[in-house]
Amino acid sequence: MPRRGFSMKQWISLALLIFVGCAGSSAYKPAERHLERQEYTQALRAYLRVLDPRIRDGKRYINYEKEAVTGMGIVYWRMQRFETAERIFQTVLEKDPFFGQAHYYLGMTYEGMGEDRKAIDIYSAYLELPRTDPYKTVILGRLDWLKRITYNRELQKAFQDESQLRTDQLDKQSVAVMYFTNLSQDAYWDPIQKGLADLITRDLKTIEGITVIDRYKINMLMAERNLTIADLANENLISQHAKLLDAYHIVTGSLMISRDMRMTLDATVFKADASVFPQRMDFSGSLSRLFKIEKELVLRIIDHLGVTLDINQRQRLLEVPTENMEAFLSYSRGLGALDQNDFERAQQHFRNAIALDSGFDWADSYLMLPEVWTATQNRNLVRVDHEVTRLVRTTSKGRVRMVYKPPPELLSTWNRLQWMSFGQNAGYIPGNDTREAFQESFEVGPGLFPVLLSQPPAPVPASD
């Protein structure tokens, strides 16, 4: 007998809700079991049952669920069917560009295909992912490892071919921002040498048409040639540095901070072929204006490169990541510790930066636990996949869940709610897509599932 206070219609609706919930909860279990057992054909068919493929009006459709489609891509990746996996992950990212799992496995696919530069480009988009996406820190760890390996390989080749390198072969829109020299008497400001260069590099990377050399490559050049930061600004070595780094423009500079918190900053833009006199730029003012001065410097570098910004690009460029000098110093110390392979100390500095400025997203993007870092630092892709899968699990509903969680003091109330949803395997996760249906009809291209989806059958003649 229905409980008083509920109509029959309400009881039916509740029963349907429970039924649908239970069905959704178990939908992914068979696929996950088959995947763990390396039963790949069965795993593919289990994922397809979730997607419910069908043909209508001569076209193929599925009930699109990004988790299931990505799962199929992972199956093909583990089968080393990289071309098929690539198409699947690209399809997911076209519809859900901020889905970290698809980003990660597309990068891993390019690594499997031997296209490390493509993988780096894919991984580099991790900054755009939501801070609570479980794969964000996984991608950061993999990106760090791959950059070190790739740039070291490129530099070693450049050293071997150094006598044959020519400045006229360099991309005229390429630029390397060297670390700034601290001319102050106080070593307290030394971290800004790398931090300021990082600010400029990140800003320039947002501008389409400019190729910016990564600081990892500069670090390796310094290590291989036993260079100091002052050596990077040596005008007699600029052409050599440019050819080795594959950068037509080289930006160097220095800063001096006085006891009354006044600063002077100078920067110089060199061309590798010395075809024109170097462009020198000088700035001065209160230390509190450092972040605005950096923007002025970046705009002048962009103008020197002959690139024109539209209003939207200019506005985005002028956004300041933090105005807290102590937070910026902690962030800069974290970069230095990372460059020394001191992961624990780097994490302490990044956490301190966030404690000083909770909105400092750049520092937040570097936060990672040791388990994740260790899992991603390996040449063997199968081993990396195994270790990451151990840390990042898929729930019975297909949602991605982290085995570990970040320290709660680093999360806002809103983000803490999101992490609670992940931890409890909840189907509801607060976010911009909350009101979107979980399933939608999606037309499938003829090359997406080549094995399991056959060509549309011939029309059946109408019966009398």
Buried (B, 14 or more C-beta within 10 A) or exposed (E): EEEEEEEEEEEEEEEEEEEEEEEBBEBBBBBBEBBEEEBBEBBBBBBBEBBEBEBEEEEBBBBBBBBBBBBBBBBBBBBEBBEBBBBBBBBBBEEBEBBBBBBBBBBBBBBBBEBBEBBBEBBBBBBEBBBBBBBBBBBBBBBBBBBBBBBBEBBEEBEEEEEEBEBEEBEEBBBBBBBBBBEBEEEEBBBBBBBBBBBBBBBBEEBEEBBBBBBBBBBBBBEBBEBEBEBBBEEEBBBBBBBBBBBBBBBBBBBBBEEEEEBBBBBBBBBBBEEEEBBEBEBEEEBEBBBBBBBBBBBBBBEBBEBEBEEEBEEEBEEEBBBBBEBBBBBBBBBBBBBEEBBEBBBBBBBBBBBBBBEBEBBBBBBBBEBBBEBBBBEEBEEBBEBBBEBBBBBBBBBBBBEEBBEEEBBEEEBBBBBBBBEEEBBEBBBEEEEEEBBEEBEBEEEBBEEBBEEEEEEEEEEE
